[in-house]
């Protein structure tokens, strides 16, 4: 069978023991990604800093076969795949050391828009947080900002809905394969997001929403954007992880303060007090 560059690009993400950082290191050692699948382990040892036994253990044939299945599935379901070196791969994310090699997308994407902001917060959003979210997005409408969030219940969903109502592009980053919606109750919302921006995932179709996927999802939310805004957060939660990652990527972080008696403001207050976020007011 004649494989395309996309086959090898997707297969690279399916090799056991090779994450984004190691994959990029290997890409620097070869002229094209197909070499990693066709050259002998001895030849690859010569090209890279890894020994032949490392390459003998890789599931190269299995990865290529699975990549073919994924490409066929994507064609049938209007799913696109952006490779790390593609010109339309988001440049902000590319500047992050642990950025994904492949992004699966669905929708009309402009992930290199001039202004990209992440809006995140607690799943247990209060009326205070929802009102802040609505006011913020109304204010962003005049400056044509694209908004990224995580399609979760609470502040994430509030951000997406308000963007749709205000005709702002919005992108939902998933912690599962792009072929499924989590939570399931957001199926209608996800369709509206596809028509107002799009859905994004680094996970292959069929990947379930496992708990360990969501911190990985959060790094994409932070990495896609110039700034991250935390609207409400408890002292622990995914939005604080996103804020920390945004700081690690040298992006701006902002947070709304709230009452010391409100549990859902304690995380934001701590970010501001620790100088990990600028005060929003």
FENNORCOR-V582896 format. One line per field, one symbol per residue. ss: DSSP state (~ for helix, > for strand, _ for the rest). phi: phi as a letter, one per 30 degrees, with the letter a starting at -180 (. if undefined). A space follows every 50 residues. Layout:
ss: ???
phi: ???
This chain:
ss: ____~~~~~~~~~______~~~~~~~~_______~~~~__~~~~~~~___ _~~~~~___~~~~~~~~~~~~~~~~~___>>>>_______~~~~______ _>>>>>>________>>>>>______~~~~~~~~~~~~~~~____>>>>_ ____~~~~~~~~~~~____>>>>__________~~~~~~~~~~~~~>>>> >___________~~~~~~~~~~~___>>>>_______~~~~~~~~~~~__ _>>>>>______~~~~~~~~~~~____>>>_
phi: .dccededdddedcddibceddddddddcbdaddedccddeddddddbcc ddddddddddddddddddddddddddchccbccecddcdddddddcdcdd dbccbbkccbdcedbbbcbblddcdcddddddddddddddedchccccac iddjdedddedddddchcdbbccccadddbcbdddcdddddddedcllcb acddejddddedddddedddedddcdbccccbaddblddddddddddddi cdbbbddaedccedcdddededddhcaddca
